[in-house]
């Protein structure tokens, strides 16, 4: 009996269905076919492992203008033919360069203001904060070089993070954009809202989804950790007056450990005084932690879906609920991000080959990376003094 003999005869066989059926060849035993217009669904049994079937059938389907999707449904294996998606229009390299240069300026302003805060006494800056905007602008223009270390460190972390995604996506031949840096001069802590890339083609496998997701945070941390260490080496210990106006930075566990390595136990009543380099590393840790939240299409969501497949939805809901409770009880600043995540959707869209597991080495690396979330996250990142 051939696969054709298993197809119910009352189903009209459009030419495209016959072509796709021929492309399946001897990789799939067909039980029934559903022609939904643009989409064709074959139900039956895989005669190869899902990974081998996808490798053999995908280029054949592509030659016919279709994407190959592997699923399981009600005890049967499923192969779905979707029309190929049109490639998105590429953005101009000048747009990426312009956004990057604007972000250099905005982060440079933030870094210079931090430098002025650290060296105010040396240059005659009013410690009571009564310096006018005109004088402050003049000082910022005069001492702009003081902001360069912060700019280089922060953009180094963000850039390496995004290019980690970018080059891994290129490795898997995905349609991916260069990083979009987002300037935000109103934020005097960082001068930026981060950077993003845009992937316009679907992930073919959970392996590719996992690898692209995990490449960014691991690459960014490879820069952020040395930046934090460099900032700690130059950081001074001092007494912070809770009644004095200012901002206190919460310290994640990895930050505390590195501070202990550099400075040892802190004397009672003493604390680390932030400097621009240490500030950049702290923000690098904070941004990485947010990205590792295993929900939606954040980096952690990519990793969680690679590890668990459809089961990731339970982990995503548990983390999201815990984050909502934590936000209400400790830091309402997280609520804006959680609303954005909810808008994107908690669940991660599946890969085309949703069945082939990622293998033990990736599983170990993935769970270890998700544990990093707890080492980099701080429940109350910023708190006002005074």
PyMOL commands that set and color helices and strands:
alter all, ss='L'
color gray80, all
select helices_A, chain A and resi 3-6+15-27+50-63+93-118+120-123+133-142+144-171+206-233+253-263+276-291+299-329+334-344+360-376
alter helices_A, ss='H'
color red, helices_A
select strands_A, chain A and resi 28-35+40-46+66-73+76-83+180-183+192-196+236-238+246-249+271-273+382-385
alter strands_A, ss='S'
color yellow, strands_A
deselect
rebuild
show_as cartoon
